Amino acid sequence: MNYRIGQVVQGTVTGIKPYGAFVKIDDRYDGMIHISEISSDFVSDVHYFVKLGEKIVVKIIDINPHNNHLTLSLKAVLPSRRNRKNYYRINSGVKDTGFAVLEKELRNWIEKEKNQ
């Protein structure tokens, strides 16, 4: 199959390293998701986002035609934090500002996430 930049494809995670994840697309093509393309959020551990053997959907962001290697992005197919259903603004409904607001609201935010 001929792939193109921008195409969304499915693959299987075949390896995970501190710097990213390796993905097999088909018998001819494989690729890597660099840690910077895993998520828009901070990634301290790639294992938190993908598991070995997991089938995932990724976007092709570059193609090396000499070795059939694809550069892939997971974050390009995930909804951004701002578009998630339960995105919380720090000052949502609170008139005070500063760290006291965070301390006051933190327990509520944690409970809401646990109940999702």
Steps between C-alpha positions, in 0.01 A plus 500: 500500500618854434469729797498880500581769753188596694340158464354340813587131533478218753803314630624281783745618766809277470739679733512773761807703593540810719513713183193357322314198368552274198199404292453236230254619238510203260747246359696773317468809719591580857543825682581682816308746715752735660417593860419854381226352278341282770285768665449874525530452875830434679617141445712366784455136399399376155355185663223717646368571148563176306545134585707233325281310252226764508331599173501877465397762246772745395560770240790484255706819527802393288606215272850373426461336156843335520417268789117512524526664841219733610514780753174484691295716734257380764416847630380607154208256524413559867268779607687793645460573869290807416254288302452229761153472648608568857763769454517713813594866505674605819258785566179328394238647727751621760541871568825474699839463336841364597622171642227489764251441219701203376524352847130552557392345167757220467303244701187568293691456172656175619162362608342596167780319310465189720128486428545515120 
